[in-house]
Amino acid sequence: MNAPAWLLPFSALFPLLLAALPAIPQLRRHQLHLLPLAALPALLAGFWVPEGATITLARTLMESSWTLDTTGRIFQIFTAFGWMMAGLYSISYFKDHPRKGPFAIPFLIAMSGNLLLPTAADAVTFYTGFAIMSFASWGLVVHSGTPEALRAGRIYLALVVLGELMVFPGLVKGTLWAESSTLSAIRSQWALDPDPRFQISLIFFGFALKAGLFPFHFWLPLAHPAAPSPASAVLSGCMIKAGLLAWLRLVPLGEFSMPVLGHSISILAGISMMGSLVIGLTQTHPKALLAYSSLGKMGMMMLMLGPAMVEPALAPASIAAVLVLATFHSLHKSALFLGTGLPNSRVKLLLTALLCASFAGIPLLSGAYTKPTINALLHHSAIPHDLPLALLFGVSTLLTLPLLFRFVILSHPDPKKQTKLNTCTLAWGISITAALLFPLFAPSLSLAVTPDLGYQVRNLLTPDPFLWGGLGLIGLWALFKPKLPFHIPPGDLLHLLPRVSSAWISRMEERLEQAETRLNGAPGGLAILLITLLLLGLMLSNTAFYGR
């Protein structure tokens, strides 16, 4: 029996209802225990609501609507699962935590925004969910209240605002051109726009800030070490994919060629993929290392979309590979980040090593089953000859193996510590099981993954030079134990900027306050009047603002 369509908007509303529980004193102490249930309606909707189901609320702003397609189902399921495991993990993690009170509300609000995205069918609903998720997750980054967390929160918030300022005008222009707020209409109308590159670029790079595209990536390695482990799990496993989903919803892949934008994105994505892996090798904090690893995988997904913007015939293969890799990455990274909050016991070390081997694509493990889908894209006949995509992906495999080996080394076991049975280990164990069994349930999610054991055996017997090269680097590292010649601190590019003194900031704040006082004291509210006249002048001078 199929679930009703109203479950789609209710999936995002339910966490908000749980966030209001502290208003009832008798229920306040139970809020932490209800966190795993917050994502349950979304998970049920992902499995049981039929594809094509649509619901529209006519009396909302611009008729908010929700629908479920294949892409939305895949994102809905792995997003809801990631939030559910993080909520289950949080029960024991925050049981005796001195700051457990301020965690649940931003966690639930960010979850609500994130779960609104996979099924949102119109621009207003999608933008609302993205904004709620982005701003609420600031509370997760600064949760500890340490100076490092507050600094990471300031940087994160600045980039969130920058991203919103880029996305909003692109969505407004698309809505005006399409004369509709639905995402499908906005995506289709780009083909009718004489020059849609500027608007598409705004949308792409605005959402790229959340996905960590170079050079806007530096917030992620700062946020992960500062945030609690369950927050890091959803930041990397779920929320970082929101930008990717936005591109799939709004960028017209397969409809027409955008060579300049496609090549630019391919270059930036290649830098993100390779640079993140190199910088990650120098990290000494396990969560910072995993953050750079996530940036590398997100760069890989963006690199899959770049060629499809140049050659529309690549779109089906690109989207299929991106969906497989996004689900695979979400399951593995959520489990790895949840493990960082557990004691470094021997059991944890063995399971972490197994999970890392799967993530690196060792034959017969989960990651190896994603390779046929990715290879189908890499060896597609329409791949531009001037783009060495297969080589870049091979070098990525070569660097991923020693990167994850270093993560395992940083998680070295302490014989005195034992893994306790609580909700933390339960959530971690379920997450690891889901990651390792990914090939078995992937076909039921319409993912292009075939659990063919014969192929894996042949893959094991066929030497992969990049895979064996990565294993060789691990062997040399374990044998000689070399010291890294340099260390790049988390945030990399930020450390190249000049330091701004607090005295300079105070002087600028004082001057801005003086200017504001003078403008506000002007007759007739001169500041507001000038800004209004300027905006009206720009709108009247640009007739394209109103459409064709």
C-alpha positions as CSV (number, residue, x, y, z in Angstrom):
1,M,0.0,0.0,0.0
2,N,1.4,3.4,-1.1
3,A,1.7,6.2,1.4
4,P,-0.3,9.4,0.7
5,A,1.4,12.4,-1.0
6,W,0.8,14.6,2.1
7,L,3.7,12.7,3.7
8,L,6.1,14.7,1.5
9,P,5.6,18.1,3.2
10,F,5.0,16.5,6.6
11,S,8.5,14.9,6.4
12,A,10.0,18.4,6.8
13,L,7.3,19.7,9.2
14,F,7.7,16.9,11.7
15,P,11.2,17.9,12.9
16,L,9.9,21.4,13.5
17,L,7.1,20.1,15.6
18,L,9.6,18.2,17.8
19,A,11.8,21.4,18.0
20,A,8.8,23.1,19.8
21,L,8.7,20.5,22.6
22,P,10.8,22.6,25.0
23,A,7.8,24.9,25.2
24,I,6.1,22.1,27.2
25,P,8.0,21.7,30.4
26,Q,6.8,18.1,30.9
27,L,8.2,17.0,27.5
28,R,11.4,19.0,27.6
29,R,13.5,16.2,29.0
30,H,12.4,13.8,26.4
31,Q,13.4,15.9,23.4
32,L,16.9,14.3,23.0
33,H,15.3,10.8,23.0
34,L,13.0,11.8,20.1
35,L,15.7,12.9,17.8
36,P,15.9,9.6,15.9
37,L,12.2,9.7,15.2
38,A,12.3,13.1,13.6
39,A,13.5,11.7,10.3
40,L,11.2,8.7,10.3
41,P,8.4,10.2,8.2
42,A,10.9,11.3,5.6
43,L,12.4,7.8,5.4
44,L,8.9,6.2,5.1
45,A,8.0,8.7,2.4
46,G,11.2,7.8,0.4
47,F,10.3,4.1,0.4
48,W,6.5,4.1,0.2
49,V,5.3,7.3,-1.6
50,P,5.0,6.3,-5.3
51,E,7.1,8.2,-7.8
52,G,5.2,10.9,-9.5
53,A,3.1,11.7,-6.4
54,T,2.5,15.5,-6.2
55,I,0.8,17.7,-3.7
56,T,0.2,21.5,-4.1
57,L,-0.9,23.9,-1.4
58,A,-2.7,26.6,-3.4
59,R,-3.0,29.1,-0.6
60,T,0.7,29.2,0.3
61,L,3.1,31.7,-1.2
62,M,3.3,31.1,-5.0
63,E,1.6,27.7,-4.5
64,S,4.2,25.6,-2.7
65,S,4.4,22.1,-4.2
66,W,6.1,18.8,-3.6
67,T,6.7,15.9,-5.9
68,L,8.8,12.7,-5.8
69,D,10.9,11.5,-8.7
70,T,13.8,9.1,-8.9
71,T,16.4,11.7,-7.9
72,G,14.3,13.0,-5.1
73,R,13.7,9.4,-3.8
74,I,17.4,8.6,-3.7
75,F,18.3,11.9,-1.9
76,Q,15.3,11.6,0.5
77,I,16.3,8.1,1.6
78,F,20.0,8.6,2.3
79,T,19.4,12.0,3.8
80,A,16.7,10.8,6.2
81,F,18.9,7.7,7.1
82,G,21.9,9.9,7.9
83,W,19.8,12.3,10.1
84,M,18.2,9.3,11.9
85,M,21.5,7.7,12.7
86,A,22.9,11.0,13.9
87,G,19.9,11.5,16.1
88,L,20.2,8.0,17.6
89,Y,23.9,8.6,18.2
90,S,23.1,11.9,20.0
91,I,21.2,10.3,22.8
92,S,24.2,8.7,24.5
93,Y,26.7,11.3,23.1
94,F,24.9,14.2,24.9
95,K,23.6,12.2,27.9
96,D,26.0,13.8,30.3
97,H,27.2,16.6,28.0
98,P,27.3,20.0,29.6
99,R,25.9,21.7,26.5
100,K,23.3,19.2,25.5
101,G,20.5,21.8,25.8
102,P,21.5,24.0,22.9
103,F,22.0,21.1,20.5
104,A,18.6,19.6,19.8
105,I,16.8,22.7,18.5
106,P,19.3,23.7,15.7
107,F,19.7,20.0,14.9
108,L,16.0,19.6,14.3
109,I,15.6,22.9,12.4
110,A,18.6,22.1,10.1
111,M,17.1,18.6,9.6
112,S,13.7,20.2,8.6
113,G,15.4,22.4,6.0
114,N,17.5,19.5,4.6
115,L,14.5,17.2,4.4
116,L,12.5,19.8,2.6
117,L,14.9,19.9,-0.4
118,P,14.6,16.4,-2.1
119,T,10.8,16.7,-2.8
120,A,10.5,20.5,-3.2
121,A,9.0,21.2,-6.6
122,D,9.0,25.0,-6.7
123,A,11.7,27.7,-6.2
124,V,10.2,29.3,-3.1
125,T,10.0,26.0,-1.2
126,F,13.4,24.9,-2.3
127,Y,15.0,28.2,-1.4
128,T,13.3,28.3,1.9
129,G,14.5,24.8,2.8
130,F,18.0,25.6,1.7
131,A,18.1,28.9,3.8
132,I,16.7,27.2,6.9
133,M,19.2,24.4,6.7
134,S,22.2,26.7,6.1
135,F,21.5,29.2,8.9
136,A,20.3,26.6,11.4
137,S,23.5,24.5,10.9
138,W,25.5,27.5,12.1
139,G,24.2,26.5,15.6
140,L,25.8,23.1,15.2
141,V,29.1,24.5,14.1
142,V,29.4,26.9,17.1
143,H,27.9,24.4,19.6
144,S,31.0,23.9,21.7
145,G,31.4,27.7,22.2
146,T,35.2,27.5,21.9
147,P,37.1,30.2,20.1
148,E,37.9,27.8,17.2
149,A,34.2,27.0,16.9
150,L,33.1,30.6,17.0
151,R,35.7,31.5,14.3
152,A,34.5,28.6,12.1
153,G,30.9,29.8,12.7
154,R,31.7,33.3,11.5
155,I,33.4,32.1,8.4
156,Y,30.7,29.7,7.6
157,L,28.0,32.3,8.2
158,A,29.7,34.8,5.9
159,L,29.8,32.3,3.1
160,V,26.2,31.3,3.6
161,V,25.1,34.9,3.2
162,L,27.3,35.2,0.1
163,G,25.7,32.1,-1.4
164,E,22.2,33.3,-0.7
165,L,23.0,36.6,-2.4
166,M,24.1,34.7,-5.5
167,V,21.3,32.2,-5.6
168,F,18.4,34.6,-5.0
169,P,18.7,36.8,-8.1
170,G,19.3,33.8,-10.3
171,L,16.1,32.1,-9.1
172,V,14.1,35.4,-9.4
173,K,15.3,35.8,-13.0
174,G,14.5,32.2,-13.8
175,T,11.0,32.5,-12.3
176,L,10.3,35.7,-14.3
177,W,11.4,34.2,-17.6
178,A,9.5,30.9,-17.0
179,E,6.4,32.8,-15.7
180,S,6.3,29.9,-13.2
181,S,8.0,29.1,-9.9
182,T,8.3,25.3,-10.5
183,L,11.9,24.1,-10.7
184,S,11.2,22.1,-13.9
185,A,9.9,25.1,-15.7
186,I,12.8,27.3,-14.6
187,R,15.3,24.6,-15.8
188,S,13.6,24.3,-19.1
189,Q,13.3,28.0,-19.8
190,W,17.1,28.5,-19.8
191,A,17.0,27.1,-23.4
192,L,14.8,30.1,-24.4
193,D,16.9,32.7,-22.8
194,P,19.2,34.4,-25.3
195,D,22.1,34.4,-22.9
196,P,21.5,32.4,-19.7
197,R,25.1,31.9,-18.7
198,F,25.1,34.7,-16.1
199,Q,22.0,33.4,-14.3
200,I,23.1,29.8,-14.4
201,S,26.5,30.8,-13.1
202,L,24.9,32.6,-10.2
203,I,22.9,29.5,-9.3
204,F,25.8,27.1,-9.8
205,F,28.4,29.0,-7.8
206,G,25.9,30.1,-5.2
207,F,25.1,26.5,-4.4
208,A,28.7,25.5,-4.9
209,L,29.6,27.3,-1.6
210,K,27.6,24.7,0.3
211,A,29.2,21.9,-1.7
212,G,32.7,23.1,-1.1
213,L,33.8,23.9,-4.6
214,F,37.3,25.6,-4.8
215,P,37.9,28.3,-3.8
216,F,34.9,28.4,-1.4
217,H,35.9,25.1,0.3
218,F,37.8,26.4,3.3
219,W,34.8,26.5,5.7
220,L,34.4,22.8,5.8
221,P,37.7,21.8,7.3
222,L,37.2,24.4,10.0
223,A,33.6,23.5,10.8
224,H,34.1,19.7,11.1
225,P,36.7,19.7,13.9
226,A,34.6,22.3,15.8
227,A,31.2,20.6,15.5
228,P,30.1,17.5,17.6
229,S,30.5,14.1,15.9
230,P,26.8,13.7,15.0
231,A,26.7,17.2,13.6
232,S,29.8,16.5,11.5
233,A,28.2,13.3,10.2
234,V,25.2,15.2,8.8
235,L,27.2,18.1,7.6
236,S,29.4,15.8,5.4
237,G,26.9,13.0,4.7
238,C,23.7,15.0,4.1
239,M,23.9,18.8,4.0
240,I,26.9,19.1,1.7
241,K,24.9,17.2,-0.9
242,A,22.2,20.0,-0.9
243,G,24.2,22.0,-3.4
244,L,24.6,19.0,-5.6
245,L,20.8,18.4,-5.6
246,A,20.2,22.1,-6.5
247,W,22.4,21.7,-9.6
248,L,20.5,18.6,-10.7
249,R,17.2,20.4,-10.2
250,L,18.2,23.7,-11.9
251,V,21.1,23.3,-14.2
252,P,19.8,22.2,-17.7
253,L,22.0,19.2,-18.1
254,G,21.4,17.5,-21.5
255,E,19.3,20.3,-23.0
256,F,22.0,22.5,-24.6
257,S,25.8,23.0,-24.5
258,M,27.5,25.5,-22.2
259,P,31.1,25.0,-23.0
260,V,32.6,28.0,-21.2
261,L,30.8,27.3,-17.9
262,G,31.3,23.5,-18.3
263,H,35.1,23.9,-18.8
264,S,35.4,26.4,-15.9
265,I,33.6,24.0,-13.6
266,S,35.7,21.1,-14.7
267,I,38.9,23.0,-13.9
268,L,37.7,24.2,-10.5
269,A,36.3,20.7,-9.6
270,G,39.6,19.1,-10.7
271,I,41.5,21.5,-8.4
272,S,39.0,20.7,-5.6
273,M,39.4,16.9,-6.1
274,M,43.2,16.8,-6.3
275,G,44.1,19.7,-4.0
276,S,41.9,18.4,-1.2
277,L,43.5,15.0,-1.2
278,V,47.0,16.5,-1.1
279,I,46.2,18.9,1.7
280,G,44.3,16.2,3.6
281,L,47.5,14.1,3.8
282,T,49.1,16.8,5.9
283,Q,46.3,17.0,8.5
284,T,46.8,15.9,12.1
285,H,43.2,16.1,13.2
286,P,41.1,13.1,12.1
287,K,37.9,15.1,11.4
288,A,39.8,17.7,9.4
289,L,41.3,14.9,7.3
290,L,37.9,13.5,6.7
291,A,36.6,17.0,5.8
292,Y,39.3,17.3,3.1
293,S,38.4,13.8,1.9
294,S,34.7,14.9,1.6
295,L,35.9,17.9,-0.4
296,G,37.8,15.6,-2.7
297,K,34.7,13.4,-3.3
298,M,32.5,16.4,-3.9
299,G,35.0,17.7,-6.4
300,M,34.8,14.3,-8.1
301,M,31.0,14.6,-8.4
302,M,31.2,18.1,-9.7
303,L,33.8,16.9,-12.2
304,M,31.3,14.4,-13.5
305,L,28.8,17.2,-14.2
306,G,31.2,19.6,-15.9
307,P,31.6,17.5,-19.2
308,A,27.8,17.1,-19.4
309,M,27.5,20.8,-19.6
310,V,29.8,20.8,-22.6
311,E,28.3,17.7,-24.3
312,P,24.6,17.2,-23.6
313,A,24.8,13.5,-24.7
314,L,26.8,12.8,-21.5
315,A,24.0,13.9,-19.1
316,P,22.3,10.5,-18.5
317,A,25.7,8.8,-17.7
318,S,26.8,11.8,-15.6
319,I,23.6,11.9,-13.5
320,A,23.6,8.1,-13.0
321,A,27.3,8.2,-11.8
322,V,26.6,11.2,-9.5
323,L,23.6,9.6,-7.8
324,V,25.6,6.4,-7.1
325,L,28.6,8.3,-5.8
326,A,26.5,10.6,-3.7
327,T,24.6,7.8,-2.0
328,F,27.8,5.8,-1.5
329,H,29.7,8.8,0.0
330,S,26.8,9.7,2.3
331,L,26.7,6.2,3.9
332,H,30.4,5.9,4.3
333,K,31.2,9.4,5.5
334,S,28.4,9.4,8.0
335,A,29.7,6.2,9.5
336,L,33.3,7.5,9.6
337,F,32.4,10.7,11.3
338,L,30.2,9.0,13.8
339,G,33.2,6.8,14.6
340,T,35.4,9.8,15.6
341,G,33.3,10.3,18.7
342,L,33.9,6.8,20.0
343,P,36.8,5.5,22.2
344,N,39.7,4.3,20.1
345,S,39.4,0.6,20.9
346,R,40.7,-2.2,18.8
347,V,37.3,-3.2,17.6
348,K,36.8,0.4,16.4
349,L,40.2,0.3,14.6
350,L,39.3,-2.9,12.7
351,L,35.9,-1.7,11.6
352,T,37.2,1.7,10.7
353,A,40.0,0.1,8.6
354,L,37.4,-2.1,6.8
355,L,35.2,0.9,6.1
356,C,38.2,2.9,4.8
357,A,39.1,0.0,2.5
358,S,35.5,-0.1,1.2
359,F,35.6,3.7,0.7
360,A,38.9,3.4,-1.3
361,G,37.4,0.9,-3.7
362,I,39.3,-2.3,-2.7
363,P,37.9,-5.2,-4.7
364,L,35.1,-7.3,-3.3
365,L,34.0,-4.5,-0.9
366,S,31.2,-2.0,-1.4
367,G,33.2,0.8,-3.1
368,A,34.3,-1.5,-5.9
369,Y,30.7,-2.0,-7.0
370,T,30.4,1.7,-7.9
371,K,33.3,1.5,-10.4
372,P,31.4,0.1,-13.4
373,T,29.0,3.1,-13.3
374,I,31.8,5.6,-13.0
375,N,33.8,3.8,-15.7
376,A,30.8,3.9,-18.0
377,L,31.1,7.7,-17.8
378,L,34.9,7.9,-18.0
379,H,35.0,5.8,-21.2
380,H,31.9,7.3,-22.8
381,S,32.4,8.1,-26.5
382,A,31.2,11.7,-26.0
383,I,33.9,12.5,-23.4
384,P,36.0,15.4,-24.7
385,H,39.4,14.2,-25.8
386,D,41.1,17.2,-24.2
387,L,39.8,16.3,-20.7
388,P,41.9,13.5,-19.1
389,L,39.0,12.4,-16.9
390,A,40.1,8.8,-16.5
391,L,43.6,9.9,-15.5
392,L,42.3,12.3,-12.8
393,F,40.1,9.7,-11.3
394,G,43.0,7.2,-11.3
395,V,45.3,9.6,-9.5
396,S,42.4,10.3,-7.0
397,T,42.3,6.6,-6.2
398,L,46.1,6.6,-5.8
399,L,46.0,9.4,-3.2
400,T,42.8,8.3,-1.4
401,L,44.4,5.1,-0.2
402,P,47.3,6.7,1.8
403,L,44.9,9.5,2.9
404,L,42.6,6.9,4.6
405,F,45.6,5.0,5.9
406,R,46.7,8.1,7.6
407,F,43.2,8.5,9.1
408,V,43.4,5.0,10.5
409,I,46.8,5.8,12.0
410,L,45.4,8.9,13.6
411,S,42.7,6.6,15.2
412,H,45.3,4.3,16.8
413,P,43.8,2.1,19.5
414,D,44.2,2.5,23.2
415,P,44.3,-1.0,24.9
416,K,42.7,0.6,28.0
417,K,39.6,1.7,26.2
418,Q,36.7,-0.6,25.3
419,T,33.8,0.0,23.0
420,K,30.7,0.4,25.2
421,L,27.2,-0.7,24.1
422,N,25.0,2.4,23.9
423,T,23.1,4.3,21.2
424,C,26.4,5.7,19.9
425,T,27.8,2.3,19.0
426,L,24.4,1.1,17.8
427,A,24.1,4.0,15.3
428,W,27.7,3.5,14.3
429,G,27.2,-0.2,13.7
430,I,24.0,0.3,11.7
431,S,25.7,3.0,9.6
432,I,28.7,0.7,8.9
433,T,26.4,-2.2,8.0
434,A,24.4,0.0,5.5
435,A,27.7,1.3,3.9
436,L,29.1,-2.2,3.5
437,L,25.8,-3.7,2.2
438,F,25.2,-0.8,-0.2
439,P,25.4,-2.9,-3.4
440,L,22.7,-5.2,-2.2
441,F,20.0,-2.6,-1.8
442,A,21.2,-0.1,-4.4
443,P,19.2,-1.6,-7.3
444,S,16.0,-1.2,-5.2
445,L,16.7,2.6,-5.1
446,S,17.1,2.7,-8.9
447,L,20.8,3.2,-8.6
448,A,23.0,1.9,-11.5
449,V,24.8,-0.7,-9.3
450,T,24.8,-4.4,-10.1
451,P,26.0,-6.7,-7.3
452,D,27.9,-9.0,-9.7
453,L,30.4,-11.1,-7.7
454,G,32.0,-12.5,-10.9
455,Y,32.9,-9.0,-12.0
456,Q,34.5,-8.3,-8.6
457,V,36.6,-11.5,-8.9
458,R,37.8,-10.5,-12.3
459,N,38.5,-7.0,-11.0
460,L,40.6,-8.6,-8.2
461,L,42.7,-10.6,-10.7
462,T,43.1,-7.6,-13.1
463,P,45.8,-5.3,-11.8
464,D,44.7,-1.7,-11.5
465,P,47.9,0.4,-11.6
466,F,46.5,3.2,-9.5
467,L,45.1,0.9,-6.9
468,W,48.3,-1.0,-6.6
469,G,50.2,2.2,-6.6
470,G,48.2,3.5,-3.7
471,L,48.8,0.2,-1.8
472,G,52.5,0.6,-2.6
473,L,52.5,4.1,-1.1
474,I,50.9,2.7,2.1
475,G,53.6,0.0,2.3
476,L,56.4,2.5,1.9
477,W,54.8,4.7,4.5
478,A,54.4,1.8,7.0
479,L,57.9,0.6,6.4
480,F,59.8,3.9,6.6
481,K,57.4,6.0,8.6
482,P,58.5,9.3,7.0
483,K,57.7,12.7,8.5
484,L,55.7,15.0,6.3
485,P,57.9,17.9,5.1
486,F,55.1,20.5,5.6
487,H,51.8,21.0,7.3
488,I,48.9,23.0,5.9
489,P,46.5,24.0,8.6
490,P,42.8,23.5,8.2
491,G,41.3,26.3,6.2
492,D,44.4,26.5,3.9
493,L,43.5,29.6,1.8
494,L,42.5,31.6,4.8
495,H,46.0,31.5,6.1
496,L,47.3,33.2,2.9
497,L,45.1,36.3,3.7
498,P,46.6,39.1,5.8
499,R,45.7,39.2,9.5
500,V,43.3,42.0,10.4
501,S,43.9,43.5,13.8
502,S,41.0,44.0,16.3
503,A,41.9,47.7,16.4
504,W,41.3,48.1,12.7
505,I,38.0,46.3,13.0
506,S,37.0,48.6,15.8
507,R,37.9,51.7,13.8
508,M,35.8,50.5,10.8
509,E,32.8,49.7,13.0
510,E,33.0,53.2,14.5
511,R,33.2,54.9,11.1
512,L,30.2,52.8,9.8
513,E,28.2,53.7,12.8
514,Q,28.9,57.4,12.3
515,A,28.0,57.1,8.6
516,E,24.7,55.3,9.5
517,T,23.8,58.0,12.1
518,R,24.4,60.8,9.6
519,L,22.3,59.0,6.9
520,N,19.5,58.2,9.2
521,G,19.4,61.7,10.5
522,A,19.0,63.1,6.9
523,P,15.6,64.7,6.1
524,G,13.1,62.2,4.7
525,G,15.2,59.2,5.3
526,L,17.8,60.0,2.6
527,A,19.5,56.6,2.8
528,I,16.4,54.6,2.1
529,L,15.3,57.0,-0.6
530,L,18.6,56.9,-2.4
531,I,18.7,53.1,-2.3
532,T,15.1,52.9,-3.6
533,L,15.7,55.3,-6.5
534,L,18.9,53.4,-7.4
535,L,17.0,50.0,-7.6
536,L,14.2,51.5,-9.6
537,G,16.6,53.0,-12.0
538,L,18.4,49.7,-12.5
539,M,15.1,47.9,-13.0
540,L,13.7,50.4,-15.5
541,S,17.0,50.5,-17.5
542,N,17.0,46.7,-17.9
543,T,13.8,45.8,-19.8
544,A,14.9,42.1,-19.8
545,F,14.2,42.1,-16.1
546,Y,10.5,41.9,-16.9
547,G,10.9,39.0,-19.4
548,R,11.1,38.7,-23.2
